[in-house]
Amino acid sequence: MDVEQALLSRRSVRAFLPVEVSRGEIERLLALAARSASNSNVQPWHVHVLTGEPKRRLTAALVAAMAAGRRVAERELEYPYQPEPGAWPEPFRSRRHRFGEGLYGEALGIDRADTARRHAYHLRNYDFFGAPVGMVLTVSRHPLAGALVDAGLFLQALMLAARGAGLDTCPQASLIHFYPVLRAHLEVPPDRLIVCGLALGYADPEHVLSRHRTPREPVDGFTTFHGPTDADEEPIR
Ligand SMILES: Cc1cc2nc3c(=O)[nH]c(=O)nc-3n(C[C@H](O)[C@H](O)[C@H](O)COP(=O)(O)O)c2cc1C
C-alpha cells in the first residue's frame, strides 16, 4: 500500500473482528511509528500495549468507574484536551455536531433523544470497540506542548503503519476521562502525561459502521497560498 492509499483508507474503526495481532507485528508497527519526527529527536512517547487478561481487567475497571460516576469532567483533566461540550466556537461546534449525527444518527441509527443507547455505544470505547489490542500513549510532561505535537505525529504514523499491514485503528481520547484508573493500572509515573488510547485490530467488514466515512473541508477552506504555483493538479476531494 502506498502512502496515499494508507492516508485515504485510514478511518476510525469502531467494530473489530476477534482476531489476534501477533507480538512481532505490534512491535513492527511501533518501530515504524517511532520513525516519526520529534523536536530535536527527543522521542517523548511511551506506549502501553494491552492484550488478553490485562486488557480485560482494564476494561472492567473503566466500566466500573463510569458506573460509579467517576468520569473526570473536561475542566479537571490532566491537560485541557478540548472545551466543555457547550463551549466549542464555530465552525468547530457545527463540525462536531455533524460528526455526532453522522456516527450515532445516520450510521448507527440511534435517535438523538435516545441517550441510553448513545451512552451504551459510547461505553464500547472502554473495551476498545472489541479490538484485540488496546494501547495507551503517554508523553513526558517536560516540555509538554512540544511533546504533545510529537505524540500526534507518532499516533498518525502508527495508524498509517497499521493500514499498511491491513490493520485498522481508532484513537481514543475518551480514556483520559479515567486517567486515575489508567495511572493506577498501568503504573504511569507522575512525570508522564496520558495523551489518549488507541484500539488496534482487524476491522469487521460486516458491521454497519464499515461503510461509515467522515467528510473533510476542501483545501481552499484551510489554506492560504502566498506566491505563484502551477495549478495543473486536481486536489483530492
Ligand atoms: C486524539 C483523538 C482522540 C479521539 N478520541 C476518540 C474517542 O475517544 N472515541 C471515538 O470513537 N473516536 C475518537 N476519535 C476519532 C475521531 O472522532 C475521528 O478521527 C474523526 O471523527 C474523523 O474520522 P476518521 O478518523 O474516521 O477519519 C479521536 C480522534 C483523535 C485524533
The ligand as an SDF file (V2000), in Angstrom:
LIG
                    3D

 31 33  0  0  0  0  0  0  0  0999 V2000
   -6.7880   12.4370   19.5320 C   0  0  0  0  0  0  0  0  0  0  0  0
   -8.0690   11.8060   19.0850 C   0  0  0  0  0  0  0  0  0  0  0  0
   -8.9580   11.3000   20.0070 C   0  0  0  0  0  0  0  0  0  0  0  0
  -10.1260   10.6600   19.6040 C   0  0  0  0  0  0  0  0  0  0  0  0
  -10.9430   10.0860   20.5360 N   0  0  0  0  0  0  0  0  0  0  0  0
  -11.9830    9.3230   20.1490 C   0  0  0  0  0  0  0  0  0  0  0  0
  -12.7250    8.5800   21.1080 C   0  0  0  0  0  0  0  0  0  0  0  0
  -12.4800    8.6520   22.3050 O   0  0  0  0  0  0  0  0  0  0  0  0
  -13.7110    7.7670   20.6650 N   0  0  0  0  0  0  0  0  0  0  0  0
  -14.0150    7.6530   19.3240 C   0  0  0  0  0  0  0  0  0  0  0  0
  -14.9060    6.8880   18.9830 O   0  0  0  0  0  0  0  0  0  0  0  0
  -13.3250    8.3640   18.3890 N   0  0  0  0  0  0  0  0  0  0  0  0
  -12.3040    9.1650   18.7680 C   0  0  0  0  0  0  0  0  0  0  0  0
  -11.5480    9.8420   17.8260 N   0  0  0  0  0  0  0  0  0  0  0  0
  -11.8570    9.6710   16.4080 C   0  0  0  0  0  0  0  0  0  0  0  0
  -12.4480   10.9240   15.7580 C   0  0  0  0  0  0  0  0  0  0  0  0
  -13.8020   11.0370   16.0590 O   0  0  0  0  0  0  0  0  0  0  0  0
  -12.2210   10.7970   14.2270 C   0  0  0  0  0  0  0  0  0  0  0  0
  -10.8490   10.8150   13.9630 O   0  0  0  0  0  0  0  0  0  0  0  0
  -12.8900   11.8980   13.4250 C   0  0  0  0  0  0  0  0  0  0  0  0
  -14.2750   11.8710   13.5960 O   0  0  0  0  0  0  0  0  0  0  0  0
  -12.5580   11.7480   11.9280 C   0  0  0  0  0  0  0  0  0  0  0  0
  -12.9810   10.4770   11.4740 O   0  0  0  0  0  0  0  0  0  0  0  0
  -11.9720    9.4000   10.8750 P   0  0  0  0  0  0  0  0  0  0  0  0
  -10.8770    9.1710   11.8760 O   0  0  0  0  0  0  0  0  0  0  0  0
  -12.8070    8.1660   10.6650 O   0  0  0  0  0  0  0  0  0  0  0  0
  -11.3990    9.9610    9.6020 O   0  0  0  0  0  0  0  0  0  0  0  0
  -10.4190   10.5520   18.2220 C   0  0  0  0  0  0  0  0  0  0  0  0
   -9.5220   11.1100   17.2840 C   0  0  0  0  0  0  0  0  0  0  0  0
   -8.3750   11.7200   17.7130 C   0  0  0  0  0  0  0  0  0  0  0  0
   -7.4130   12.2710   16.6810 C   0  0  0  0  0  0  0  0  0  0  0  0
  1  2  1  0
  2  3  1  0
  2 30  2  0
  3  4  2  0
  4  5  1  0
  4 28  1  0
  5  6  2  0
  6  7  1  0
  6 13  1  0
  7  8  2  0
  7  9  1  0
  9 10  1  0
 10 11  2  0
 10 12  1  0
 12 13  2  0
 13 14  1  0
 14 15  1  0
 14 28  1  0
 15 16  1  0
 16 17  1  0
 16 18  1  0
 18 19  1  0
 18 20  1  0
 20 21  1  0
 20 22  1  0
 22 23  1  0
 23 24  1  0
 24 25  2  0
 24 26  1  0
 24 27  1  0
 28 29  2  0
 29 30  1  0
 30 31  1  0
M  END
$$$$
